[in-house]
Amino acid sequence: MLNVDNHSVEKRIDSVSDRIAGSRVPLWKRILDCALVVLAAPFWLPLGLLIAVWVKLVSPGPVLFRQERIGHMGSRFRCLKFRTMKVNASTDVHRDHLNRLMTSNRPMQKLDAAGDQRLIFGGLWLRALGVDELPQIINVLRGEMSLVGPRPSTAYEYEMFQPRHCRRCETLPGLTGLWQVNGKNRTTFEQMMELDLRYVETKSFLLDVKILASTPMAILTQARDVRTVRKAAAKAAAVETAPRGITATRRAPQDSPEHALVG
C-alpha cells in the first residue's frame, strides 16, 4: 500500500489555500484605486486630452494603442496606452531585446533610451515621464488593473517566465509598483522579479500609499537617466561621424608625448 504522510498533505493544502486567499483582490485596494482616480481627475483628464491632441498632430493613426497583456491570475485583457510609435511598427525588435534582458544579468534599460526610429516625435519623453500610460486608468476603473502592482507582462514575456515568476500575477497588475520606485531600469530582470514577488507577499494599504508617494521622484529619476543616456549616445555618434583629423586632434592630449609628436 502507498504510505501517505497526512501532515505533509495538510501542509500543502494549507499552503495552496493561503495562496488562493492571498490572490484575492482586497477591498481596500479597490476603494483606494477608485477614490484616488476620482480625486485626481482634474489633473489627469486635461493632461490626457493634451497628450491625445499631441499624438494626433504629430503622427497619423489612432491615439490609443491596445495590446493584450497578462493580468490577475493569468487572465488576459486589453491594456491601453497613448500611442508612442508609428503605425504598424514591428514588435520583433522589442521581443529580441526583452529576451536578452531576461537571459542576462544586464540592467532593464529601455530599448528606446538611446534612440528608436519607431517612436513618434516626442514619444521618448511621453514614455520617460510615464504619461503614455494614463489611459490605463480606464483599465483600473474596469478592475483589470490597480494603481499599484507589478507591470502587466506581454504574452510572449509570460511564456518565458519560470514557474515562480508567474506568482507575480497573484495580484492585480499596476501603473506603478515596488520595482518602479526601487531602481526600475537600473535593476536586472531577476531583481525586478524579486521586488514584484515581495510586493505580492507583503501588499498592504500603507505599502500602496508609500509606493504612490514615491512614484513622482522615481519618474523624475527615470527621465534624468533617459536624458543622460541620450547625451552619451549623441556624444558617441558625434565621435563616430567626426572627420578623422578632428578626432585625432581631440584625442592627442591623452596620448603620450612621443605619439603627439609623430601625429
C-alpha positions in Angstrom: 0.0 0.0 0.0 1.0 3.6 -0.6 2.1 5.3 2.6 0.7 8.9 2.8 2.1 11.5 5.2 -1.1 13.1 6.3 0.7 16.0 8.0 2.6 16.8 4.8 -0.5 16.7 2.7 -2.3 19.0 5.1 0.6 21.5 5.0 0.4 21.5 1.2 -3.4 22.1 1.3 -3.0 24.9 3.8 -0.2 26.4 1.6 -2.4 26.3 -1.5 -5.4 27.7 0.4 -3.3 30.6 1.7 -2.1 31.4 -1.8 -5.6 31.4 -3.1 -6.8 33.6 -0.3 -3.9 36.0 -0.8 -4.5 36.3 -4.5 -8.0 37.8 -4.0 -8.2 41.5 -4.6 -8.5 43.2 -1.2 -11.5 45.5 -0.8 -9.2 48.3 0.5 -7.2 48.2 -2.8 -10.3 48.7 -4.9 -11.6 51.5 -2.7 -8.1 53.2 -2.8 -7.9 52.9 -6.6 -11.3 54.3 -7.3 -11.0 57.1 -4.7 -7.7 58.4 -6.0 -8.7 58.1 -9.7 -11.8 60.3 -8.9 -9.9 62.8 -6.8 -7.1 63.2 -9.3 -9.5 63.5 -12.3 -8.9 67.3 -12.5 -5.3 66.6 -13.2 -5.2 63.5 -15.4 -8.2 64.4 -17.6 -6.8 67.7 -19.0 -3.3 66.2 -19.3 -4.7 63.1 -21.1 -6.6 65.4 -23.5 -3.4 67.4 -24.3 -1.4 64.2 -25.0 -4.2 62.9 -27.2 -4.1 66.1 -29.3 -0.3 65.9 -29.5 -0.3 62.3 -30.7 -2.9 63.2 -33.3 -0.9 66.2 -34.5 2.5 64.6 -34.9 1.5 61.2 -36.2 -1.3 59.9 -38.4 -3.2 57.0 -36.9 -5.1 56.2 -33.7 -4.4 58.0 -30.5 -4.6 54.8 -28.3 -2.5 51.7 -28.6 -4.2 48.5 -27.4 -2.2 45.4 -26.6 -3.1 42.1 -25.0 -1.5 41.7 -21.6 -1.4 39.1 -18.9 -3.2 40.2 -15.7 -4.5 38.9 -12.4 -4.2 35.1 -12.1 -3.2 34.8 -15.8 -6.3 36.5 -17.2 -5.9 38.3 -20.5 -7.0 41.9 -21.1 -6.5 44.8 -23.5 -4.0 47.2 -21.9 -4.4 50.8 -23.1 -1.7 53.3 -23.8 -1.2 56.5 -25.7 0.4 55.5 -29.0 4.1 56.5 -29.0 5.2 54.5 -32.0 4.5 54.8 -35.7 1.6 52.8 -37.0 2.4 49.2 -37.8 5.8 49.4 -36.1 7.4 46.0 -35.7 7.5 44.4 -32.2 10.2 41.9 -33.1 13.0 44.3 -32.0 11.4 44.7 -28.6 10.8 40.9 -28.3 14.5 40.2 -29.0 15.6 43.0 -26.6 13.4 41.6 -23.8 14.7 38.1 -24.4 18.3 39.3 -24.0 17.4 41.1 -20.7 15.6 38.0 -19.3 18.5 35.7 -20.1 21.3 38.0 -18.9 22.4 40.0 -15.9 22.1 43.4 -17.6 20.1 46.3 -16.2 16.5 46.6 -17.6 17.4 49.5 -19.8 14.6 50.6 -22.1 15.2 49.9 -25.8 14.3 53.4 -26.8 16.5 55.2 -24.2 19.4 55.5 -26.7 17.1 56.2 -29.7 14.4 54.2 -31.6 13.4 55.1 -35.1 9.9 53.6 -34.5 9.0 56.3 -32.0 6.8 59.3 -33.0 8.1 62.8 -32.3 8.1 63.4 -28.6 7.3 59.7 -27.9 10.5 59.1 -26.0 9.6 61.7 -23.4 6.0 60.6 -23.1 7.4 57.2 -22.1 10.2 58.6 -19.9 7.6 60.6 -17.9 5.2 57.6 -17.8 2.3 59.7 -19.1 1.8 57.4 -22.1 0.2 55.0 -19.6 -2.5 57.4 -18.4 -5.2 55.6 -20.4 -4.6 52.6 -18.1 -6.7 54.5 -15.6 -9.6 53.1 -17.7 -8.2 49.6 -17.0 -8.1 50.4 -13.3 -11.7 51.5 -13.3 -12.6 48.3 -15.1 -10.9 46.3 -12.3 -8.3 44.9 -14.7 -5.5 46.8 -13.1 -4.7 48.6 -9.9 -2.7 51.8 -9.4 -0.1 49.7 -7.6 1.2 46.3 -8.7 3.6 44.6 -11.0 3.6 45.8 -14.6 1.3 43.6 -16.8 3.5 41.4 -19.0 3.0 40.7 -22.6 2.0 37.2 -23.7 5.4 36.4 -25.2 7.1 37.6 -22.0 4.8 35.5 -19.8 5.6 32.4 -21.9 9.3 32.8 -21.0 8.6 33.0 -17.2 9.8 30.4 -14.8 7.1 28.9 -12.6 8.0 31.1 -9.7 7.9 34.2 -11.8 4.2 33.5 -12.6 3.4 34.2 -8.9 3.6 37.9 -9.7 0.2 37.5 -11.3 -1.3 36.7 -7.9 -2.2 40.3 -7.6 -3.6 42.9 -9.9 -1.0 44.5 -12.3 -0.4 48.2 -11.7 0.7 51.5 -13.2 3.4 51.8 -10.6 4.9 49.3 -8.1 7.7 48.3 -5.8 10.0 47.7 -8.7 9.3 51.1 -10.3 10.3 53.0 -7.1 13.3 50.9 -6.4 15.6 51.4 -9.3 13.5 50.1 -12.3 15.8 50.5 -15.3 18.8 50.1 -13.1 17.8 46.6 -11.9 18.2 43.3 -13.6 15.3 41.1 -14.7 15.7 38.8 -11.6 15.9 41.8 -9.3 12.7 43.1 -10.8 11.0 39.7 -10.2 12.2 39.6 -6.6 10.7 43.1 -6.0 7.4 42.0 -7.7 7.2 38.8 -5.7 7.9 40.7 -2.5 5.0 43.0 -3.2 2.7 40.0 -3.8 3.7 38.6 -0.4 3.6 41.9 1.6 1.0 44.2 -0.1 -0.9 46.4 2.2 -2.8 49.7 2.3 0.2 51.5 3.8 2.6 50.0 1.3 0.5 51.1 -1.6 0.3 54.7 -0.2 4.1 54.7 0.3 4.7 53.5 -3.3 2.3 56.1 -4.7 4.0 58.8 -2.7 7.5 57.7 -4.0 6.4 57.5 -7.7 6.9 61.2 -8.7 10.5 61.1 -7.6 11.0 57.8 -9.4 9.6 59.2 -12.6 12.0 62.2 -12.4 14.9 59.9 -11.8 13.9 57.8 -14.8 13.6 61.0 -17.0 17.1 62.1 -15.8 18.5 58.7 -16.7 17.0 58.8 -20.2 18.5 62.3 -20.7 21.9 61.0 -19.6 21.8 58.0 -21.9 20.6 60.2 -24.8 23.5 62.7 -24.2 26.0 59.8 -24.1 24.6 58.3 -27.3 24.7 61.7 -29.1 28.3 62.2 -28.0 29.3 58.7 -29.2 27.6 59.4 -32.5 29.4 62.7 -32.9 32.8 61.0 -32.3 31.9 58.3 -34.9 30.9 60.8 -37.6 33.7 63.4 -36.9 36.4 63.7 -39.6 39.5 61.7 -38.9 41.7 64.7 -38.3 39.4 66.3 -35.8 39.0 63.1 -33.9 42.8 62.7 -33.8 43.2 66.3 -32.6 40.7 65.7 -29.8 42.5 62.6 -28.6 46.0 64.0 -28.9 46.2 65.4 -25.3 45.5 62.0 -23.9 48.3 60.3 -25.9 51.9 60.0 -24.9 54.4 62.9 -25.9 56.0 60.7 -28.5 52.7 59.9 -30.1 51.8 63.6 -30.1 55.0 64.4 -31.9 54.5 61.7 -34.5 50.8 62.6 -35.0 
